[in-house]
Amino acid sequence: MKILLSGASGRVGREIQRLVESSDRLRISGTASSEHFFRDADRGDVLIDFSRPELSARSLAFASAHGVPLVLGTTGIEPALQADIDAASASIPICQAANFSLGVNVLLDLVDRAAAALPDSFEAEISELHHRWKVDAPSGTALALGRAVAQARGSDPDAVAGVRGAGVREKGGIGYQVARGGDVVGEHVVTFFGEGERVELAHRCSDRAVFARGALHAARRLFGREPGRYSFRDLLA
Ligand SMILES: NC(=O)c1ccc[n+]([C@@H]2O[C@H](COP(=O)([O-])OP(=O)(O)OC[C@H]3O[C@@H](n4cnc5c(N)ncnc54)[C@H](OP(=O)(O)O)[C@@H]3O)[C@@H](O)[C@H]2O)c1
C-alpha cells in the first residue's frame, strides 16, 4: 500500500514513517509539511494527515482531486473546514478521528455507557493533559468525550460544554480543564461527581506510536471502501 503522508516531519508523522519503514507491505509515496507539498505526480492508495488545519485543507483538496481515501487525525479543525471535509466524503472515503488509539475508543464507549447509566445529577468534568507544544485546546479527544456525555444525556454539546472558569457550577454543564507541560503524550480523565461518590474513567498514553499504529490500521481498512464518513470504531469492527 502506497501512503501519501501529510505532516510527515511532525511527531506523529515521524512515528508513521518509522512503522512504514519496518513493514514490507507499506511505503511512503509522497510527503507534505510546512516546507513542501505533494507533487502532482505523487500517487497513493491512501492519504494520512496529522498536521495543522492549514495543511489538512490542502491535503483534503489533493485527496479529493485524485480520488484518494483520507485518514484524518489533525485536531483543532474549524467549522468551515469541517464542512468541506463532510462535503468531500460524498466523493472519497474519509476516516476522521480525534484519537486513533484503541484505548481512547474503548474509553468513549465506557463514557457513553456511564453517562447513560448515571442520573444527570452526576456532574461531568473532563480534564486533559498534554505536552507543551500542543496548539489546540481543549484537545480534540476531550471535545469528543464531552460530545459523548452530552449525546448520551440528550443535550447539545455546544450548549452545555465549555472550559471551566470562575463561578458557581451551572446545572447540566460539562466542564473541560486543560493542562500543558513537559513531554506528556496525552492523558484524559472523565469524572462524574455524585453526592458522596464519584466515578472516574481515564486513559493515559505514554507512546504516540499507538496513534501511528491506529492510523495505519485505519488506512488499511479504509482502502477500497465506498465514499463516506467512517469513524475509527467503524474500522475497528
Ligand atoms: N487523532 C489522533 O490520534 C492524534 C494523536 C496525536 C496528535 N494528533 C493531532 O495531529 C496533529 C499533529 O500533531 P503532531 O504532534 O505530530 O504535530 P507537530 O509535531 O507539530 O507536526 C505538525 C506537522 O504539520 C506541519 N505544519 C505545521 N504548521 C503548518 C502550516 N502552517 N502549514 C503547513 N504545515 C504545517 C509541520 O511541518 P514542519 O515540520 O515543516 O513545520 C509538521 O509536519 C495535531 O493536530 C494533533 O493534535 C492527533
The ligand as an ORCA input file, in Angstrom:
! r2SCAN-3c Opt
* xyz 0 1
  N      -6.051     11.780     16.012
  C      -5.060     11.365     16.797
  O      -4.986     10.197     17.230
  C      -3.949     12.347     17.158
  C      -2.903     11.964     18.002
  C      -1.874     12.854     18.228
  C      -1.900     14.110     17.628
  N      -2.968     14.451     16.847
  C      -3.039     15.734     16.144
  O      -2.252     15.607     14.968
  C      -1.731     16.893     14.634
  C      -0.216     16.803     14.511
  O       0.346     16.512     15.780
  P       1.926     16.451     15.983
  O       2.165     16.334     17.452
  O       2.518     15.421     15.063
  O       2.318     17.924     15.476
  P       3.723     18.509     15.072
  O       4.835     17.660     15.614
  O       3.701     19.964     15.442
  O       3.774     18.369     13.465
  C       2.948     19.190     12.658
  C       3.172     18.891     11.168
  O       2.396     19.836     10.422
  C       3.271     20.689      9.654
  N       2.806     22.088      9.798
  C       2.766     22.813     10.919
  N       2.285     24.049     10.674
  C       1.990     24.089      9.372
  C       1.439     25.076      8.495
  N       1.079     26.285      8.949
  N       1.280     24.776      7.204
  C       1.625     23.570      6.746
  N       2.156     22.582      7.511
  C       2.324     22.842      8.809
  C       4.655     20.524     10.254
  O       5.618     20.782      9.245
  P       7.065     21.401      9.655
  O       7.758     20.342     10.442
  O       7.696     21.680      8.331
  O       6.764     22.634     10.463
  C       4.621     19.067     10.715
  O       4.865     18.210      9.607
  C      -2.233     17.845     15.714
  O      -3.433     18.456     15.283
  C      -2.513     16.919     16.890
  O      -3.474     17.441     17.786
  C      -3.984     13.595     16.591
*
